Amino acid sequence: MCKTTIYITSAILLALTVSCTQQKTRNKMGTYGYDADFLKAHAIEFLELCSPDGQSKVLIAPGYQGRVMTTTAAGDAGDSYGWLNYKLIGSGEVSPQFNPVGGEERFWLGPEGGPFSLYFKPGAEQVYANWIVPRPIDTERYDIEHQNSQRVKFIKQTRLSNASGTQFDLRIEREISLLNADELAIVLGRHIPKSVKTVAYRTDNVITNTGDEAWIREKGLISIWLLCMFNPTPSTTVFIPYATDTEGKILNDDYFGKVPEDRLIAKDGIVFFKIDGTYRSKIGLPAGRAKGICGSYDSRKKVLTILTCTVPEGEAAYVNSKWGHQEESEFYDGDVINSYNDGPVEDGSVMGPFYEIETSSPGAALTPGASMRHVQTVIHMQGEDAALDPILEELFGLNLAKVSGVFSR
C-alpha cells in the first residue's frame, strides 16, 4: 500500500530520528523500499503516488520543493531509479550555498550564469565561491494545494532577483501525476506489454508573474528548469535525437572541456553520450535542434528511460546559463535539453556519482498576471529487449543493440 504524507513536528523530531535510525531496513540498498526507509529514518517528510496494484510508485518530498525523490516499477523490492545523496541527507546539515540532496526530478529556475543570473548577486564575480542557489528552489517547502493517490499539486509564492538587479514576484505551481496504462499509451503511441515493469509520471510546471511590471528581455527573463538525477552504470547510454534540417551547431559539448570522441557521438540525427559516472562532462542541444524527447538505456539492468518535454513551435528565446561574461548575442542562446555525467573534480572528489537529464522552457516574457507552462514526462520501463525494442523503434528509429553497443567498438 502507498503511504500517506508523513509530517514531522519539531517536538518529536529528535526522538523519532533516533528511533528510526536504530531500526534496520528490511529492504536491500538500491531498492525503492530502502530509499523510503532511509528518508523516513531521517525525518524527511514525503508522500507517494501509487498504482492500484502497488507496483508503480512515485515518492515526493514537499520540503524539497515538491521534488520527485525516486520511483519504482516493482514495488518496495524493485529498483529505485532516482539518485539520493545519502551522506548529505544523513548529516542533517543545511548549507547557505547549495544542498544537493539528489532526487529524480527537481524544479529549478534559469539562468544560472551571465548578466541575468539568479544565482549571483549584482557585481559578484561568477565563480563557485559566490554561487548561491536561491532558497525558494533549494531549502524552502512548497505547500500542498491538493492531493490524492494519483496526483499532487504544490504552490509557492516567492520573490527573486537577478545579477542585473531585476526583481521577479512569481507564483510557482507544480502538479505531479502518476500515469496509468492508457495515458502512457497516448504518450508512446502504443500499449506497453504486461511483461514490462513500468512507472511513468508527468510534471506540469507553471510560473506566473504576480508583480506590477512586465518581464522583458532587456532586464532578463527567467525559465523553468527541470533536472533529473539518476544512477549511472558502465552500461548506460543517453541518446538524444536532433533535427537535421536546420542550420547551426548540433550541440554544446564544452561545458567542462571538450568531451572526448569515445564518450560522445553525434551522427545521423542522434546524439549518444556515455554515462558511467567516472568522467565529468555535460552536453546540450540548442533551440532548433532539440525535438523534446530523449532517453537512456542501461543494458545491464535492462532499464529504458524515456523523457519528453514541451517545446513551443517557432522561434523561442532560451536563457543562457554560462557563467561569467556573455556577449549580447549570447543572452538568449541557451539549450533546451542537457545531459550531465558525473565524475571526479580537480581534487579527485565525486559528489555522486549520478547522471542528469535536464530540460528547460523558453525565457518567460510575461506581463503582470500572465503565466508560462513547461510539462515534462518521465517513463521507466524494465524488461527484455524483445519487448522494449518496438517502443524504441517507434519513437527513435533505434534498437537497443545499437544503443548498448555504440561505445563498445
C-alpha positions in Angstrom: 0.0 0.0 0.0 1.0 3.6 -0.5 1.9 5.8 2.4 0.2 9.0 3.2 2.1 12.2 3.7 4.4 11.9 6.7 4.6 15.1 8.8 7.3 15.6 11.4 6.8 18.1 14.2 9.8 19.6 16.0 8.6 18.3 19.3 9.1 14.7 18.3 11.9 15.1 15.7 14.8 14.1 17.9 13.2 11.0 19.4 11.8 9.9 16.1 15.2 10.3 14.4 16.9 8.2 17.0 14.3 5.5 16.9 14.2 5.3 13.1 17.9 5.4 12.7 18.3 2.4 15.0 15.7 0.4 13.1 17.3 -1.6 10.4 15.6 -1.5 7.0 14.2 -4.8 5.6 14.9 -3.7 2.1 18.2 -4.0 0.2 20.2 -1.0 -0.8 19.3 0.1 -4.3 15.6 -0.7 -3.9 12.8 1.7 -3.6 11.9 0.4 -0.1 15.4 1.1 1.1 15.2 4.7 0.0 11.8 5.2 1.5 13.0 3.8 4.8 16.1 5.9 4.7 14.1 9.1 4.2 11.7 8.1 7.0 14.6 7.3 9.3 16.0 10.8 8.8 12.6 12.6 9.4 12.2 13.7 5.8 8.5 14.4 5.0 7.3 12.6 1.9 4.2 11.4 0.2 3.7 8.7 -2.5 1.6 8.4 -5.7 0.8 4.7 -6.2 -0.8 2.5 -8.8 -3.8 0.3 -7.7 -1.6 -2.8 -7.6 1.1 -1.0 -5.5 3.9 -1.7 -8.1 4.3 1.7 -9.7 5.3 4.3 -7.1 6.5 8.0 -7.1 8.0 9.3 -3.9 7.8 13.1 -3.5 9.2 15.5 -0.8 7.3 18.7 -0.2 10.2 20.1 1.9 12.4 19.8 -1.1 10.2 21.9 -3.4 7.8 19.1 -4.4 10.8 17.1 -5.7 10.4 13.6 -7.1 13.0 11.8 -5.0 12.7 8.4 -6.6 10.4 6.0 -8.3 9.9 2.2 -8.8 8.1 0.0 -11.3 8.1 -3.1 -9.0 7.0 -2.0 -5.5 9.3 -1.7 -2.5 11.6 -4.5 -3.6 12.0 -3.0 -7.1 14.9 -0.9 -8.3 15.0 2.7 -7.1 15.5 4.9 -10.2 16.4 8.2 -8.6 19.8 9.2 -7.1 19.8 10.2 -3.4 22.7 11.9 -1.6 22.6 9.7 1.5 25.7 11.4 3.0 24.2 14.9 2.9 20.7 13.9 3.9 22.0 11.7 6.7 24.2 14.5 8.1 21.2 16.8 8.7 23.3 19.8 7.7 21.9 22.7 5.7 24.3 24.8 3.7 23.5 28.5 2.9 25.0 28.0 -0.6 23.6 24.7 -2.0 22.1 21.5 -0.7 22.4 18.8 -3.4 20.2 16.2 -1.7 19.6 14.5 -5.1 16.2 13.4 -6.4 14.9 12.1 -9.7 13.3 15.4 -10.8 13.7 18.8 -9.2 12.2 22.2 -10.0 14.8 25.0 -10.7 14.8 28.3 -12.5 17.3 29.6 -15.0 19.5 31.2 -16.0 22.3 30.1 -13.8 25.0 32.4 -15.1 25.5 35.6 -17.1 24.2 39.1 -16.6 20.7 37.8 -15.7 21.8 35.0 -13.4 19.5 34.2 -10.4 22.5 32.6 -8.6 24.9 35.5 -8.4 24.4 38.9 -6.7 24.9 42.1 -8.8 28.6 42.8 -9.2 29.8 39.5 -7.9 32.4 37.6 -9.8 30.8 34.5 -11.2 33.0 31.9 -9.6 31.9 29.0 -7.4 32.6 30.8 -4.1 30.0 33.4 -5.0 27.4 31.0 -6.5 24.3 30.7 -4.2 21.2 28.7 -5.1 18.1 30.8 -4.2 16.3 29.4 -1.2 12.9 29.0 -2.9 14.5 26.3 -5.2 16.9 24.8 -2.6 15.6 24.8 1.0 12.0 26.1 1.2 9.0 23.9 1.4 6.2 24.1 -1.1 2.6 24.0 0.1 0.3 21.2 -1.0 -2.9 22.6 -2.7 -4.5 19.2 -3.2 -3.5 15.5 -3.4 -4.8 12.0 -3.9 -3.2 8.7 -4.7 -2.6 9.6 -8.3 -1.9 13.3 -8.3 -0.5 16.1 -6.1 -0.2 19.9 -6.7 2.2 22.2 -5.0 2.2 26.0 -4.9 4.8 28.6 -3.8 4.6 32.4 -3.8 8.1 34.0 -3.8 10.4 36.8 -4.9 13.8 36.6 -6.7 16.3 39.0 -8.0 18.9 38.6 -10.8 22.5 39.7 -11.2 21.3 42.9 -13.0 19.1 43.8 -10.1 15.7 42.9 -11.7 13.1 41.7 -9.3 10.6 38.9 -10.0 7.5 38.3 -8.0 6.1 35.0 -9.0 3.8 32.1 -8.2 5.1 28.6 -8.8 2.6 25.8 -9.4 3.8 22.2 -9.8 1.5 19.3 -10.3 2.8 15.7 -10.4 0.6 12.9 -11.9 1.2 9.2 -12.0 0.2 8.0 -15.5 -2.0 4.9 -16.0 -1.6 2.5 -18.9 -4.0 4.3 -21.2 -2.4 7.7 -20.6 1.1 6.2 -21.2 -0.1 4.6 -24.4 -1.0 8.1 -25.7 2.5 9.3 -25.0 4.2 6.4 -26.5 1.8 5.6 -29.4 1.3 2.0 -28.2 0.4 0.0 -25.1 3.3 -1.5 -23.1 3.4 -5.3 -22.8 2.4 -6.6 -19.4 5.8 -8.3 -19.1 7.5 -4.9 -18.9 7.6 -3.3 -15.5 6.7 0.4 -15.9 6.3 3.6 -13.9 5.6 6.9 -15.6 4.7 10.4 -14.3 4.1 13.8 -15.6 5.0 17.1 -14.0 3.1 20.2 -15.0 5.1 23.3 -14.0 3.7 26.9 -14.2 5.2 30.3 -13.3 3.0 33.4 -13.1 4.1 37.0 -12.9 2.4 38.3 -9.8 4.2 41.6 -9.8 3.3 45.0 -11.2 5.8 45.2 -14.1 6.3 43.1 -17.2 9.3 40.7 -17.5 11.2 41.9 -20.6 14.3 40.6 -22.4 16.4 43.8 -21.7 16.1 43.3 -17.9 16.4 39.5 -18.0 13.9 36.6 -18.4 13.6 33.5 -16.2 12.9 30.0 -17.3 11.6 26.8 -15.9 14.5 24.3 -15.5 13.8 20.6 -14.6 16.8 18.4 -13.6 16.5 14.6 -13.3 19.2 12.8 -11.3 19.6 9.0 -12.0 22.1 6.3 -11.1 24.8 5.7 -13.6 26.4 2.4 -14.6 29.2 1.4 -17.0 26.4 0.0 -19.3 24.3 3.2 -19.5 24.0 5.4 -22.6 22.0 8.6 -23.1 20.5 9.2 -26.6 19.0 12.4 -27.9 17.6 12.9 -31.4 18.3 16.2 -33.1 16.8 18.0 -36.1 18.9 17.6 -39.2 17.0 20.1 -41.4 18.3 23.3 -39.7 21.5 25.3 -39.7 23.9 26.0 -36.8 25.7 23.8 -34.3 24.3 20.5 -33.3 25.2 20.6 -29.6 27.3 22.3 -27.0 29.9 20.0 -25.6 32.5 22.1 -23.8 30.8 22.9 -20.5 33.8 21.4 -18.6 36.1 21.0 -21.6 35.6 19.2 -24.8 34.0 15.8 -24.4 36.3 13.0 -25.9 35.1 11.2 -29.0 35.0 7.9 -27.2 32.2 9.4 -25.0 30.2 11.4 -27.4 28.9 10.6 -30.9 26.6 12.8 -33.0 25.6 11.1 -36.2 22.5 10.6 -38.4 20.2 12.6 -36.2 21.1 11.0 -32.9 23.5 12.1 -30.1 24.9 9.3 -28.0 26.5 10.2 -24.6 28.4 7.7 -22.5 27.1 7.6 -18.9 29.3 5.8 -16.4 29.8 8.3 -13.5 33.6 8.4 -14.0 34.2 11.4 -16.3 32.7 14.8 -15.5 31.1 16.1 -18.7 28.0 17.9 -20.0 26.3 18.4 -23.3 23.3 20.5 -24.5 21.1 20.8 -27.5 20.1 24.3 -28.5 16.7 25.5 -29.8 16.2 24.5 -33.4 17.9 21.1 -32.8 16.0 19.7 -29.8 12.9 17.6 -30.5 11.5 17.5 -27.0 12.3 13.8 -26.5 15.4 11.8 -25.3 16.2 8.7 -23.3 18.7 6.4 -21.7 19.3 2.7 -21.6 21.0 0.6 -19.0 21.8 -2.7 -20.8 22.8 -4.5 -17.6 19.6 -3.8 -15.6 17.6 -3.6 -18.9 16.0 -0.2 -17.9 14.8 2.0 -20.7 14.1 5.6 -19.6 12.2 8.0 -21.9 11.8 11.7 -21.2 9.6 14.1 -23.1 9.0 17.9 -22.7 7.1 20.6 -24.3 8.9 22.6 -27.0 7.0 25.6 -28.5 6.6 25.9 -32.2 8.6 28.6 -34.0 11.5 30.6 -32.6 11.9 31.0 -28.8 14.4 32.7 -26.6 16.2 30.2 -24.3 18.2 31.7 -21.4 22.0 31.1 -21.4 23.3 29.7 -18.2 27.0 30.1 -19.0 28.9 31.7 -16.1 30.7 35.0 -16.5 30.8 37.4 -19.4 28.3 36.9 -22.2 28.0 38.9 -25.4 24.6 40.4 -26.0 24.0 37.9 -28.9 24.5 35.0 -26.4 22.0 36.1 -23.7 19.2 34.0 -25.2 21.2 31.3 -27.0 20.7 28.6 -24.4 20.0 24.9 -24.5 16.6 23.1 -24.5 17.9 19.6 -23.4 21.0 18.9 -21.4 22.7 15.8 -20.1 25.4 15.5 -17.4 27.8 12.7 -16.5 29.3 13.0 -13.0 32.9 12.3 -12.2 35.9 13.4 -10.2 36.6 17.2 -10.0 40.0 18.7 -9.6 40.7 17.5 -6.1 39.6 13.9 -7.0 36.3 14.0 -5.1 33.0 13.0 -6.5 29.6 14.2 -5.3 27.7 11.2 -6.6 28.2 9.6 -8.9 25.0 10.3 -10.8 23.9 11.4 -14.2 21.3 14.1 -15.2 18.9 14.7 -18.0 17.6 18.3 -17.9 15.0 20.2 -19.9 14.2 23.9 -20.0 11.4 26.2 -21.1 12.0 29.3 -23.1 12.5 32.6 -21.2 9.2 33.8 -19.8 8.4 37.3 -21.2 5.3 37.8 -19.1 3.0 40.7 -18.4 1.5 41.0 -14.9 -0.9 38.1 -14.3 0.4 36.1 -17.3 1.8 32.6 -17.0 4.1 30.1 -18.7 3.9 26.3 -18.6 6.6 23.6 -19.0 5.5 20.0 -19.0 7.8 17.0 -18.6 7.1 13.3 -18.7 9.5 10.6 -17.3 9.0 7.0 -18.1 10.9 4.0 -16.8 10.4 0.6 -18.5 12.3 -2.5 -17.3 12.1 -5.7 -19.3 13.5 -7.9 -22.1 14.9 -6.3 -25.2 12.3 -8.0 -27.4 9.5 -6.2 -25.6 11.3 -2.8 -25.4 12.7 -2.7 -29.0 9.4 -1.9 -30.7 8.9 1.1 -28.4 12.4 2.4 -29.2 12.0 1.8 -32.9 8.6 3.7 -32.9 10.0 6.7 -31.1 13.6 7.0 -32.2 14.2 4.6 -35.1 16.7 2.8 -33.0 17.1 -0.7 -31.5 18.6 -1.5 -28.1 21.5 -3.4 -29.6 22.7 -0.2 -31.3 22.3 1.9 -28.2 24.1 -0.6 -25.9 26.9 -1.2 -28.5 27.6 2.3 -29.7 30.7 2.8 -27.4 31.9 -0.8 -27.4 33.5 -0.7 -30.9 
